[in-house]
């Protein structure tokens, strides 16, 4: 064991384990390839997507887990139930992207 001081270091937190200040909310991936609506999720009164999610047509209709920092909802992180990471999603509301809220 390595010690930086008198107390041992905690192991690094896996990315899919939420921080204490994070809300976890189930979200459904919506969109329609036929109508040209790229995959996205809706939570915190806004639609969210990313370059990765927008290409994942196979996820439409699936439920995933959004990790939300209630002090700044400009972005959310998206995971599946097994901890698979789908990246950081940004709100599609342009006026919400620049100001923490």
Number of C-alpha atoms within 10 A of each C-alpha: 4 7 8 7 7 6 8 10 11 6 6 6 9 9 12 17 12 16 14 7 11 15 13 18 14 16 17 19 22 18 18 13 11 7 7 8 12 20 26 26 22 16 16 13 9 14 16 25 23 18 13 12 22 16 13 14 17 11 17 18 14 11 16 22 22 26 23 22 19 13 10 13 20 24 21 23 20 26 21 15 11 8 14 13 15 17 15 18 22 21 23 17 13 9 9 16 15 9 9 10 11
